[in-house]
Amino acid sequence: MDRSSIKKTFKARFITGLFITFPLVLTIMAMKWLFLDFLDAILGDVLYSLLGRHYTGLGLVCSVLLVFGVGVLATTVLGRRFLDWMEKTMMSLPVIKSFYSTFKQLADAFSPNNSSAFKKFVIVEYPRVGVRAFGFLTKECAIMDAAGTEESYSSVYVPTNNLYLGEIVLFRKGEVTYTDISIEDGIKIILSAGIAAPNVIERSREYKVAGGAAL
């Protein structure tokens, strides 16, 4: 094998290894930061002050147990009342309520237990004519003109930066294409930059608004 062939083979193998190693290393680094540097540090300082020694992973375990405990608490009557009181308290504080309400609405939007969150994964013409974008139907509403005539609109959340930042855009009834893609699969499509999208996207024959007629 001549030198040129060896260089080409090495280059091809190196590029193949690079594209395999790159996402693997980034995933490991992200997991390390999330579980060891971030989540473990939430209660890590508190536990250190109590125990006088740092135990790697103990803060993470306690954080998970704390979140689980809040979930259990929320399923009881007294726990629900306590959490409602906490929420009212947060919403009564001048500066904190702005942050809390924003984060609460964001969490509710992606919560699988929230029936008022995303309704449907849709396709819309945005941000200009001839360009299509994925979005999530959030609400159906009507706009009334000065003559008292109502026109139906669809409120669509169009992600513009990953998933958690986007635009709320109103489209007329016929401007929204409803798909058979579930909300969970739609989120995967957005997070994967479209890679997870099926080769053929089927339109929904109809979409029924709660308590209303089919669209």
Buried (B, 14 or more C-beta within 10 A) or exposed (E): EEEEEEEEEEEEEEEEEEEEEEEEEEEEEEEEEEBBEEBBEEBBEEBBEEEEEEEEEBBBBBBEEEEEEEEEEEEEEEBEEEBEEEEEEBEEEEEEBEEBEEEBEEEEBBEEEEEEBBBBBBBBBBEEEEEEBBBBBBBBEEEEEEEEEEEBBBBBBBBEEEBEEBEEBEBEEEBBBBBEBEBEBBBBBBEEEEEBBEEEBEEBEEBEBEEEEEB
